[in-house]
């Protein structure tokens, strides 16, 4: 089998250089539109040679095609998928970008024609090797998988530390401390100041609660700071229940440009008359834990949303996607450094291989 495979792979001889495709597609921009009947018919021919992966009344999808390329003197193949929506084709080239193929008579670069000619030609190699050629030629920066955070994060906390935090928090909940009603604006700012001091230490030491809030919170306070009587619970509750703050971020006490930072919600009937602490951007998880500890020590009635999930992240037990965008993702680079440090820890996804190659038409 090895000799047979070598004979077959030696005949691939890709016609396209990796850089030619990389230079003409941009994964960060919209699909490049190709209006050319010849290329349209090549995509149609490509999809007619294999069984579709998915179909509904709106679209038809084919996964997984492979494009043979030359990269730095090596023969590789890269995955791509095709979707037919109404009468147009959309081709998604992993790590490169996408093409929107329409019927038309506009001239286009030769390489776009060659892309689909090469993909059609490569089908015979997939069939002859029962998919093994894809497994041998797709480089690992063009594959997806997952890896636990403990193998890539700069530092993690111990399971013992996690257990201690969970134990302290559960004991805090068992004490069933509640405010009994809403808070005043000053109550809210004073509680937020406990969080700020825990997270920012000396930076906050000379600041008053309102100054801390103005420094680190989202500035869209929704009129909260305009409450005239800052010691009145009724005034705060009236403002809260008015809903005028909807669409603003008065409770984002630590602002983040990416998604949201850390929220501290005031006591209400929705959270059993306790404060509620939540972190969205995982860059702030360590600050979040500092705040949790400080609120527990200060005997503040509060709920820590998704605390165990955050602790899993900090202990390195959370999975990061590899070469695939998500809230927690990691890009694998085919280098000696990455291979030595990360490769053995990555759980790679199986390549999608067309199980049936059919040269007859499939509608």
N, C-alpha and C positions, 0 to 999 in steps of 0.2 A: 504493500500500500504506500509506503514512504517513497519508493522509487517511482511508482506511478504518479503520486502527487507531485513530485519534483518535476517530472516530465511535463505534467499539465501546467504547473505554474510557470515553467520556463517559456511557455508559449503565450503567456498573457501579453507581455510587451505593451504596456499602456501607451496610448497615443497622446495623452494630455499630461502636462506638468501641473503639480499641485498649486503652484503659484498662479497659474493662469485662471484657475477657478477662484482662488482666494482673492485675487485682485478684482474680480468682476462681480462678486457677491458681497453684500454687507449684512451681517446678521442683526445689526443694530438699527437698520433702516427698513423701510417698507419693501415689499416684493418688487423685484425688477420685472417690468412688463415686457413680454416678447410677443409681438403680433406678427407671426410668420406661419403660413400654412404648412410649409415643409417641416418645421420643427414641431408644430402641433400634431402632424400626422406621425412623426417619430414617437412622440409621447403616447399617442393612441396605440401605435404598434407595440410599444413596450408593455403597456398595461394589458393589451389583448393576449399577451404571451403567458400570463400568469393568472392565478385565481386571486380575486380581491380579498382583502382582509375584513372589510366592513362595508355594509351597504344599508342605506335607509332611503326614504323618498326624496331626500334633499341631496345626498352626496354618496360617492363611492370612493373607497380608500384602499390603497395598496401599500403594504409594508412587508418586506423591506427589500428595496433595491440596493444595489451596490455599484459604485463608480470606481473603476480601476484608475489609478493615478501613479505618476512617478514623483517621489519626494526624496530629495537628497540622495539620489542614486538607488533608492529602494522602490520596489513595486508594492504598492499598498492598495487598499480599497476603502471607500468611505460610504457609510449608509445614507440613504435618502428615501423619502416616501412621497407618494403622489396622491392627490385628492382631486376628484372630478366633481366640481360643483356647477350645476346647471350644464353649460356647454364648455366651460373653461377648465383648464388643468392648473393646479397649484402644486409645485414641487418644492419640498422642504429638505434642504441639504444640511444635515447635522453639522453644527459648528461653522457653517459657511454663510447661509442665508437662504433666500427662497426666490422662486421664479413664478410669475403668473403668465401662463401660456395661453394665447388667444389666436383665433384664426385671423389672418391678415396677410398683407403683402409687403410689409416693411422689411428692409434689409437689416440684417443683424450680424454680429460677429460669428465667424466660423466655429469658434469654440463651443457655442451653445448647441450647434448641430452635432458636433463631435461628442458632447456629453451624453446625449441619448443614444447615439450610435454605439458608443463604448458600453453603456449600460446594457443594451440589447446583446452585444457580443459577450458580455461577462456572464449572462444567464447560462450559457452552455457550460462554463466552468463550474458554476454552482451546481448544475445538474450532474455533471460528470463526477464531482467529488462529494456529492450529497451534502453540500453546504460547508465542507471542511475548508475550502479555499477561503471563504469569508473569515472563518475563525483564525486562519493563519495570516491573513493579510490586513485585517482591520486593526490599526494601531490603537493602543489603549487610551490615547487622548481623544479618540473617536468612539469610545465605549462609555456606558454608564454603569453606575453601581452605587454602593453606599459604604460608609466607613464610620466607626464610632468616634465621637469627639475626643476621647482620651488619647487617640493616636495623632491628633493634629493640633489640639489646643495648646497654647503656651504653658498653661497650668490648670490643674483640676484640684478639687477638694476631695478629701477622703470619704469613704462610705461611713466612717465613724462620725465625721463632722456632719454629714447629711442626717444621720440618725439622731444626733444631738439636737439639731435644729428642728426636725420633725417632732421629736419628743417634747421640746419646749413649747412649740406651737400648739400641739394637741392638748397639752396641759393648760395652756392659756385659753383655749376654746372651752375646755371643761369647766373653767371657772365661770363661764357664761356672763362675762362682764358686758353690759350694754349701757348706752347713753340714756336710754329711756325716751328720748325725743331727739329733735334735730339739734344742730350746733349753731352758734353765732359765727359771724365772720372771723372774729378774733380767735374763737375756739378752733376754727378750721386752720387759720394761719399758724397758730401755736402748735397744732398737731403736725402740720407740714414742716415746721421748723425742727421738730424732733428728727424727721427724715433727713432734712438738709444737713443737720449737724452730724448725723451718723455717716452720711455719704461724703460730705465735702470738708469735714473737719475744720482745720484752721481757716480755710477760706470763708467759712460762715461765722466764725467766732465773734467777729466785731459787728455783725449785721443783726438788725431786728427782724422779726418774722416777716413783716411786709417787704423789707428790703431783700430778704432771701427769695421770696416768691417772685418779686420783680426781676431778680437776676437770673433765676434758673427755669422758671415756668414758661409755658407758651403764653405769649403776650395777649392772645385773644381770650380775655377773661369773661366775655359775655356780659359785662356790666356788674360782675361780682364785686369788684373793688369800688364801685360807685354806691354800694349800700351805705346809707347815711349813718345808721346806728350800728356800729360794728360789734356791739355787745348784745344786740337783740337777736334771740333765736327766731322770734316771729318774723323779723325783717328778712333774715336769711332764708327762712322757709318759704316766705311769700315770693322772694326772688327765684328760688329753686323751683317751686311749683308753677311759676309763670311760664316756664319753658323758653324764656327769652334768650337763654344762653345756648339753646340748641344750635348746632353748627359751629359753635365756638369750642374752645378747649380750656375752660377755666380750671379743670381738675388735672390737667397734665402738668404736674409739678416739676417734672424734668422734661424739657422739650427735646425732641429729636427730629432732625430733617428727614430721616429715613423711617417711614411708618410712624409709630408713636413711641414716646419714651416711657416715663413712669407716671401712672395716674394714682391719685388719692381721691376717692369719692367720699363725700360727706355722709354721715349717718342718715338713713331714710328707711321707710317701711320696706323698700326693695332689698335691703341688706340687713334686716332685723335690727335696725338702729345701731349699727356698727359702722365704722369707717371701712373702706375697702381699698386695698392696695393691689395694683396690677402693673406688670411690665410687659411691653410689646416688643420693643427692640432688644434683642438678646445681648447687645453690646453693653446694656445696663444691668445685667443680671447680678453682678457682684454688688452694685449699689443697692439693688432691690433687696438682697439678703441682709445687707447692713441695716437697711430701714426696718425690715421685719424684726430683726433682733432688738433694735432700739425701741420699737413700739411695744414689743413683749416686755422688755425691761421697764418701760414707763407705764405698763399696765393700761395701755390704751385699748379699748374694745375695737377690734378690727378683724377683717377677713383677708387672708393673703391668697389671691386667686392664682390657681395653677402652681402652688408652691412646690409640690412634689415634682412636677414637670420641669420647673426651673432648676431644682436640685439635681435632677437626672442630667440636665445639660451641664451643670457645673462639675459633676462627678465624671463627666465624659461618657455617659451611657447613652446619650442621644445620638441618633444616626444623622450624618451629613450625607446629602446626595453627592455623587461624584460626577462631574462633567454635565450636570443637569441643574438648571436654576431652581432654587427653592429658598425658603427663609434661612436655612442652614445648608450651605453648599461648599464644595471643595473642588478645585480644578487640578486634575492630575496631569503632570507634564512628563513626557517620556524622556526623563533624564536619569543619570546614575543616582543622583541625590534622592529623587522621588521614589525610584525603584527600591532603593535600600531602605528608606524610611517608611514608606507607605504601602507598597504593592502587596505585601503579604497580609496586610490588614483589611484590604478592600474586598468586599463581597461583590464581585462583578455580576451584572445582569447577563443572562444568556442572549446571544445575538438572535435576532428574529430572522429565521431562514425560511424561504418559501418552500413549504413542504411538497408542493405539487407544481411542477413546471408543465404547463399545457400549451402547446403551440396552436391549438385550435382557438377560435374566437370565443370570448366570454362576454357577449353583449356589449 
